[in-house]
Amino acid sequence: MPEETPPTKITEDIEPTFRSIAGDETVHPVLRDIAEGLREPETSSHLGETALAETDGVVVDNKPSTEPKDSRYQTRLKTILSTPLTVETIDTYAQTAISDLINLTDNVVNEFADITSPDAFYADARELEDAAFRHFDLPSIPVNLDYIDQLDQEIRSIDTVIEEVRTKNQVIVPPDAHLQPIVPGNGESIKEKELIPRLKTLLFILKKDYEIELTDPEQVRIAKGKTTDEMMRDEPYYSVEVPSLNRIVLVCDEEGNATFVIDTKRLRELEISTEQLLEMTKDELNAVIEENTGFGRRLIQSENWVDNISENLNEIQANTSEPAIKPEKPRSYLTRKELEQLDPSEMLYSAKDIGRMFGVSDHTIRNIAELPELEIEGQNVMFGRSLGLGYDSWQVNKIRDYLYEQNQIERKPEDRVYSAGDIGRMFGVSENTIKKIAELPELEIEGQNVLFGKTEGVGYDSWQVNKIRDELIKQGKIKLNE
């Protein structure tokens, strides 16, 4: 057993929120770094009044009398992690998710502190946080924060890529001849156009969905067109060529300008060079697209732009005047791609993740997971760029319980179990009486095989202790106020 550090006592005058832990090294770094800038968290709804049975200095919590405790927070977590990407949200996409996760964690920890015995002890804020997550059957939020923080850095890095793109000495997608040029000094007021970060969103999709290295000219070639004073638009079109996808995308960030996705195979079949393509006006592009099936697709700005651009990067869709059908499940980028189809409560954890949770080595976790009696079968999954075994939340609980049984880690207060002798002493009855009550089929009490010191026995958690206490009162063996 590692040497224990002095525990922290949870009392009413301690506010276990992330605004108070900016300097706490035990807390997730993302939480710590931006804790001081948090918006006010949502007011958490209490699970119900907590009744306490107090005998001989032992406090046992009653189970709160409301709907399932985990459903509200699991739903909120799933909503946060399934938020779809849109062009309008690309700049704040990851930061908003981080802020929402912090608010959720804040609410979870506050509510857990409200319903936990004031005599409960935790070594530090991170331990309290982990206990709260387990209590509400939530996966480890810090694991999600690690991934989303990395995502935020990737999004920010795209700005640098765009800044370094060289400007060609030509107008890409020049204006059509019938458009009236701007004449200086004609007195007309011109409304400033809104900028929509379509180029940044496109590059993000190429990086995340197609693993395109944006700084490698062999994988993607980006060119910026110029604008002139006589043009109606102020922002240039960019050409983004992706050889591995056989695609050229012509995209402009100024509102009112369509995006064109072109199949370079069809471009070569029609003997049109890339330079000729870039010199085409919108009318000319529309005409070629209309006359040549599979040549390309014109995309206007809509709430489905991300899904539409992705579809046409994969396969040029048939042109239609009908609006694109909104997909049943818009693409979210807030969980690892290989896990995006999983419910957040089924997130997978590596042996290293689990080891950090419980303060043991990943080697210890792997050895436990291989024990045949635990029937734990991990799933092959990518963690970053490394293939490894992932374990779901149920398997993590099995590993935790085994660590408890073997006395390899100390039980947390909310996971503490009591022997029949312990419970008998709490309520002033014999150990045998407790064992008989625990065996009553209608109570559905199933103890855990654990080690008490070096002696193997059956342990009962706090909810089961409350059931036993209620039956003792019902049978008249103890009085209500005892």
N, C-alpha and C positions, 0 to 999 in steps of 0.2 A: 504494500500500500504506500503511495506517495505521502510525504509529510503534509499534514493538513494545515491550511492557512486559516487564520482567525475568521470566523463566519460573520456575515452581516445580518443583523436582526431586522426583520421587516416590522416597522411600527407605524402608527398612524401619521407620525410627523415626517415620514420619508416619502417623497414623491418619486416613484420609480418610473420616470419618464425620460425620454431621450434628450429633452432640453437641459437636464441636469447632469449629463454624463459626457459633455464635450471633451473633458480631459481624461476620461476613464479608459485606460489602455486595454481593458478586458472586453470592451464593447467593439462591435464591428466597425472597422475604420470608416466606411462610408457613412454610417450613422454618426460617428464621432465628428467627422469632418464638417458635416452640414447641419449638425444638431442645432446650432445657434440661430440658423436661419429658418427654422420650421414655422409654417403657419399654424394657427391654433388647431389642435386635433378635434375631430368630431367628438361629441359627448357620448360616452359609452353608456349603453343601457345595462343596468345591473341584472345579473341572472336571478336575483331574488334574495330575500333576507337569508342570512346564514345562521342556522341554529347550531349551538355548540354544546356538546356533552363534555363536562369538565369533572373529572374524578381523579383524585390523587395527583393533581398537577398535570394530567394528560388531557390535551384538548383534541377532540375529534370533530371534524366538520361533517355536518349533514349535507346530503346532496341537494342542491338548489331545486326548487320546485317550479320549473318553467320548461319551455320547449328545449329540445336537444341543444346543449351548450355550444356545440361546435359548428352548427349549420350557418349561423350568421357570419362568422369570421371566415369559414371556408368559402362561402359564397363571395365575400368581399375579395379574398385573395384570388379566387378564380377570375373574378371580373377584372381585377388589376392586370393579371398576367395574360389575359386574353384580349386586351385592348388592341384593336387593329391599328396598323400604321396608315396614316394619310399624308398627302403632300403637305397639308397645312400644319401638321404636328411634328414633322421630322426634326425640327430644331429643339423641341422640348420633349420629345417622345420618351427618352430614357429618364430625364430629370423628373418628369411628372410621375413616372412609375416609382422612382426612388422616394419621392415625397409621399406618395400614397402608401407605399409599404411602411414608411416610417410612422405615418399616422396610424396605420393598422396595428403595427407593433406597439405603439404607444397605448392604444386602446386595450389591446390584449393584456399587456403587462399591468395596466391600471386595474382592469377588472379582475385579473388573477389575484392581485394584491388585496383587493377588496374582499374576496371570498376565501382567502387563505388565512389560516390561523395566525394571529399576531405573534405567536411564539415560533413561527417558522423561521429557519435560518438559511441564508445563502452566502456563499463565499464572496460573490461579487455580482455586479449588475448582469453580466453575461449569463451567469448561472441562473439568476432569476428569470431572465428572458427565455432561456432554454426550457425551464420548468413550465413557464406559461404556454409556450408553444406545444409542449407535450400534453398539457392539461386540456387544451382545446383541439387536440388532434390535428395540428397544423404541421406541415413540413418546415424545415429550417429556413426561415426567411433570410438569414445572412447568406445562405447559399445562393438564393435568388439575387440578392443585392450584389454579390461578387460578379455575377454574370451581367447584370444590368449596368453596373458601373463600367465594366469593360466595354459594353455596347455604347455607352455614352461617349467614351473616349474614341471609339471607332467613328461615331457620327461626327464628332468634332474634327477628327483628322481629315475628313473629306473636304472641309473648307480649305485646308492647305493645298490639297490636290487641285481644287478648282482655281485657286489663286495663282498657281504655277503654270496653268495652261497658256500656251502662246497664242497670240491673236494672228490669224491669217490676214493677208492683205487682200481680202475679198469679202463681199457680203454673202453669207450663207443664207439660202432661201431669200433672194432679193424680192422686194415688193413687186406686185403685179403692175403692169403698165397702166391699168385703168384707175389705180389708186391715186388720188390727188396728192401731190407732194406738199409738204409744209412750206409756206412762203413767209420768210421772216418779216415781222412788222405788219401783218395783216389785221392785228387787233383782236383776233379770235382768242378766247380763253381756252386753254387745253387742260382737261382734267388729268391729274397725275395717275398713271396706271399702277395697279397693285402688282407686287412681285410675289410669285409663287415658286418656292424652291423645288421645281421639278427636276432640274439637273442633279441636285444633291440627292434627291430621293431615288432617281434612276441609278446613280452610282452606288448608293447604299444597297439597293436590290441586287445589283451585279455582284457586289462584294459578299453579301450574306447568302443569297440563293444560288449563286453560280461560282462562288469562291474565286472571283476575278481579282487579281492583285492590281489595284488601281494605279500603282506607280510603275508597272511593267509595260512598256510600249508594245511588247510582243503579245500581251493579253488584251490591252485596250488602248485605242488611239483616240485622244480627245483633241478637237480643234475648235477654236473660238472664232466666229466670224466678226467682221467689223460692222459698225453702223455709220451712217452719214447724217448730216444735219437735216437733209431733206426728207428723211424717212419718217413715217408715222410712228414707228416703234423706237424706243430708246435702248432697249436691251437686245443683244445679239442672239442669233441662233448658234447653238453648239452642235457639232457633229461628234457622235460617240460611236466608234466602230469597234465591234467585238468579233474578231475572226472566228473564235471557237463556236460562236452561236450563229455565224453567218448573218449578222445583223449590223445595220447602221441606223442609229436613232438621231433624228434631227429634233432638237428640243430647245425651247425658249422659256425663260422664267417670267416674262411679262404676260399679264392676263390678256386674254383675247387671241392668243397664238397657239394653234394646234400643235400636237406632237406627231411626228411621222416615224413609223417603224418600218424599215425597208429590209427585205430579204436579199442579201448580196448574191446568192446563187441565181435568183431570177434577174438580178441586175446584170450579171455576166451573160446570162442567156439572151437578154435583150440587147447585149453589146453596148451597154451604157456604162461609162467610166464613173468613178467616184467623183471626179472633178465636175463632170457634166451633171451629176445628181445634185451636187451642192449649189450649182448655178440655176437650178430649176426654181421657178416661182411656186407659190402655193397652188395656183390654178393649174400649172403644168404638172405638179406632183399629183394633184387630185385626178387629173385626166389619165395619167399613166396607171395609177392605182385602180381607177374605174375600168380601164380597158384590159388590164392584165391580172388575172386571178392569181393570188398568192404573191404578188409583187410587194405589197405593203399595206399598211393600215394607218388611217388618219384618226388620231385620238383627241377628242376635245376634253377640257377639264371637267371632271365630275367627281362625286364621292367615291367612285369605283376606279379612279385613275390608276392606283397602285395595282389592283387586280388585273385591269385591262392591259397595262404595260407588261406585266409578268406573263399573261397569256400569250401575248404577241411576240415576246422574246422566245417563247417555246415554239409556237406555231402561229403563223399569220392567220388571223381569223377572217372569215368572209365579211365583206363590207355589207352593212345593213343600215337602214335609216332608223331601225328600232333601237331604243336605248339598251345598253348592256344590262344583263340580268345580274342583280346583286348576288354574290356568292352566299351560300348558307353560312359559312364560317370564314369571315375575312381573316387574312393572314396576320398573325401576331408574331413579333420578333422578340418577345420578352422572356421566352424560355428557350433553352437549347433546342436547336432544330430537331434533333433526334427524339426529343421528348414532347414535342408540341401537341401531339395527339393525346397525351396523358392528362388526366385530371391532376391538378396541383397536389392533391393528397396522395398521389401515386408517384411523386417525383423520386428519382433514384439517387442514391448516395454512394460514393466510393468508400472503400475501407478507410481511406485517409480522412474523409469527411466524418465518418462515424467515430473514428479514433479521437478526432478533435472534440467531438461532442462529449465524450465520456472521459477524456484525459488518459487514454491508453494508446499504445502503438498500433499502427495499421496492421502490423504483423499479428498482433494478438487478435484483432478483429477477423482477419482472414482465417486464422486457426479455428476460431469459434464457428465461423460460417461454414467451415468444412465438416463440422461434427455431424455424423449421419442422423443422430437422434433429433436434431433440430429441424431437419428437412428444409434447409435453406438453400434455394437454388438461385444464384444471382443471374442477372441478365447482361449479356455482352452489350456494351454501350460505349460511345466515345465521350471521354472527359477532356475537353479541349481537342488536342490532336492525338491523344493517347487512348488506345482501346483498353478497357478494363471491365470488371464486374461491378454492376450497380445493384443496390438493394433497396426495396421499397420500404415504406414506413412500418408495415407489419413485421418485416424481417429485421428492421432496426430495433423494434420493440423486443423481438425474440433475443437478439444479441444483448440488449440492455438487461433483460431479465436473467440471462445466463450469467452476465457479469455480476449482477446482484447475488444470485444463488451461490456463486463461488467466492463471494466476499472480495471481489477484485476492485469494486468501486463502492463507495458509500451510497446508501439509498438517500434520495432527496426526500424532504418531508412529505411531499404529496404522493410519493411512491412507497412510503414506509409500510411495513407489514408487522403484524403483532401475532404472537403465539397465543394458543388457548390459555396458557398460564398468565400471559400479560393481560389478556382481556378479563380473565377471572379476577385478577387483582384490581383491575379498574373498577369493577362493579361489585366486588365483595362476594363472589360466588366461586364454586369449585371449577377447576380446569375441566373436569369430566362433564359438568353441566354445559359449559361452553361448547365442548366437542359434540354433545348430543344435539344442541340447538343448530350447530353448523351443518349437521347431517340431515336436517329436515328438508325433504325434497321441495316443499312449497317455497322455501326461501331462496332456492337456486344459488346457494353459496358454494363456490368452488375455490378452495384454498390453493396456495402456491407452495410447491416443495422448495424449501429454502434451508439455508444453514443458519442456525442461531449459535454464533460462536463456532464451535466445531461439531455441534449436534444437528443432525438433519431433522426437520420437522415441517409442519404445515403452518403457513403464514396467511393472515387475513388483512386486506387493505382497509382503509378508513370507511369506505362505503359499506363493506361487509361488517365491520365493527358496529356501524349504526344499525344495520339490520338485526344483528344479534342483540344489541341493546333494546331495540323496539320489541323483540320477542320476549326478552326478560321482563319488560314492563307488562306486556300482554299476559304473560303467565303469572304475574304477581310476584315474581322472584325479587324484583327491585321496585322501588317506588319512583314515580315520575320525576320528583325533584332530586333524586339521588344522583 
